[in-house]
Amino acid sequence: MIFASPTRARRPRLTMLITAGLAAAVLLAVLVTLGLVNHYTRQNTERDAREHLQQLSWQMRDTLNRVVQTAINDIKLVRELPQISHPHTPEEARKVLEALQKSSPDYAWIGLARADGKVYAATQSTLEGQDISTRNWFNHGRERYYASDYHPTTLLGKKLPGGTDPWRFVDVAGPVPDADGKLRGVLCVQMNWGWVRRLVQTMLPSTSGQKEVELFVLRADGTVILGPQGTEETVVRSTSLTLARNGTAGSVRESWGDGKTYLTAYANTGNSEEPGNLDWTVLVRQPDAVAMAGADALQRPILLLGGLLAVLAALLSMLLTRRLLAPLNALSGDIQKRLAAQDSSAPLPPIAPVESFHEAQVLSQALAELVRKEESHLDSLRNLNERLESTVAQRTREIAGKAMLLERALAQEQSTQMLLQERAAELRAILDNAYDAFIALDPGGVVLDWNRQAEKLLGWRRAEVIGQPLASMVLPPLLRRAYERDMRQLAESGGDTVLNRRIELTLHNRAGQELTVEVALAYVPRSTGHLFIAFLHDISERKSLFASMEAMALRDTLTGLPNRRALLVALNEAIQRANRLRQNCAVFFVDLDRFKQINDRYGHEEGDELLRQFAARLRDNVRKTDTVGRLAGDEFVVILENLQDDSAAQETADKLRPALLQPFRLKTTSVTLGASIGIAVHHPDDPHDIEMLLGRADRAMYQDKQLGKPQRIRR
């Protein structure tokens, strides 16, 4: 075999190629690594900035909602007081309103307006007697709980102390019904706008690590009602406002009207399921350059370090490549001499020993052996090629057959996949339109699925709760540990203890309100574990109805006092407390003298009014800890507790008699009549016999009546 040595173009040396390749690879790796570091640094910096701004927007939103709901709850509590629901004088109602104002300094004015629109009572007597029937809070508050946007007020602002900032208020109002459910008046709380400014001042100083953070509160039309100096009463048009008004909460990078780019977090206040909402939007923004300043400052030293590492790597790779390729260069020169000899039978020229590179010696011996075996390998290759062609033809036929089978299997799988997708769509439609809330949980209590009814019941959207632990959203902190323990027990028992059963639980919705629900829980095993499926049915209204019916069953419908059934329960509890505390308790059996004559002479309507006034006078002239109830007809019972001796009961009766002798002003007449009082005292060592105690008081009352007292009836 003769080797020719054709003339070829000069090629780059291997030393240069390896050096350049290694240097380029190292440089590329360094640049890619630095790029990734820079990318993730910026990404993490932006994510942290967005999360911080979102936390501020959510905190501001939740605080605004909580303040409005607190005002509504105050109205709910105050309107139930008899001084507000049935006031005798404006002074009586004003004391309650001023006590509420004292406990809440942000309440600039609290007023009770009659149904005709005249202010009946107000804090510091401000606006009393004024006609406010044209005010929005009065008209809306007649039918429901109402919260109005902040506004300047001229009438009230003139009566309040002046300042550099004009008085602005947020109105919260609600109806005050009478015992028959008819509108008696409207109760309004006007909150000074200063509480919102103080709220921002307490929130923003806590963000000292984040510079130039600005907070805006906007109306629905985009008008700034709270913001940095010079922005209030201007109109904002931004992407974040549009997203917030669509009902979402999050953050976005956007350009504002000043031409700068900001990271802006957004959230809406209010809840459609809550009475009295303020439809505001909270925006928290920070300049993009400020938010990303940390990442930008880190970018320059990273690039400098990367360049330095690339240069050092190139120099090291060049030195290493030259050292490694020196023996190969020597072997290449020997092979060139062998090819120039034009004689295949001649042995290869001897290769100088390479002490540092044993592989070069092995390579020279392998090349000689390779030439000798080349022909043998060519013959074997021809035979192998013939057999390979036959085998390839056979395998081709087999592959064609298997391809047809595979095509059929794929078609069947595609049909099955489409059927599964249709079934999944049907199941999703059923779950989304189910009457009960549906929640799917993994073994750790993390939400996997959530239908529309669950969104309506608990307030969170499906996208917000997927992947979140259920306990942290719907359970108070004190109950979460018990919930986690129960979930572990259910997983271990396979759910046998709760299958086919409905369990009653109390949960919290997104607004923090308590909900009573019935829960049906199912345990679903899977190949990779298991999951829990829960159906929740809201029974809050049913529980409230039962509680209302139970309360009505214990109240006298005419006077609103506890009835006979409630009195027996209260007397039993009072005797138990007296025995436990080793103190006396007493029972007054009170009967109106000559009530039947009043009833017969002036009619049952006047008689009922007399009983109501008599009941109110009894209740107003005993201690708050004492119990007053109507037994039947004109018979009333008073339960006194914590008495040191028997004389304390007699002293109370002596104080009560003059109050009962005062004239009763009815609709058509005025009457003065007395009452007979029978007293029975229970001592800690006396028998626990309620009927006997009432009998003693009854007999004492008749003895008091038989003694006779001067009475007169006056028109």
Secondary structure, DSSP 8 states (H G I E B T S, - for coil): -------------HHHHHHHHHHHHHHHHHHHHHHHHHHHHHHHHHHHHHHHHHHHHHHHHHHHHHHHHHHHHHHHHHHTSHHHHS-SSHHHHHHHHHHHHHH-TTEEEEEEEETTSBEEEEGGGTTTT-B-TTSHHHHHHTTS-EE---EE-HHHHTTS---SS--EEEEEEEEEE-TTS-EEEEEEEEEETHHHHHHHHHHGGGGTTSTT-EEEEE-TTSBEEE-STTTTT-B---HHHHHHHTT--EEEEEE-TTS-EEEEEEEE---TTSSS----EEEEEEEHHHHTHHHHHHHHHHHHHHHHHHHHHHHHHHHHHHHHHHHHHHHHHHHHHHHHTT-SSS--------TT-HHHHHHHHHHHHHHHHHHHHHHHHHHHHHHHHHHHHHHHHHHHHHHHHHHHHHHHHHHHHHHHHHHHHHHHHHHHT-SSEEEEE-TTSBEEEE-HHHHHHH---HHHHTTSBSHHHHS-HHHHHHHHHHHHHHHHHTTTTTTT-EEEEEEE-TTS-EEEEEEEEEEEEETTEEEEEEEEEE-HHHHHHHHHHHHHHTB-TTT-SB-HHHHHHHHHHHHHHHHHHT-EEEEEEEEETTHHHHHHHH-HHHHHHHHHHHHHHHHHTS-TTSEEEEEETTEEEEEEEEESSHHHHHHHHHHHHHHHTS-EE-SS-EEB--EEEEEEEE-TTS---HHHHHHHHHHHHHHHHHH----B---
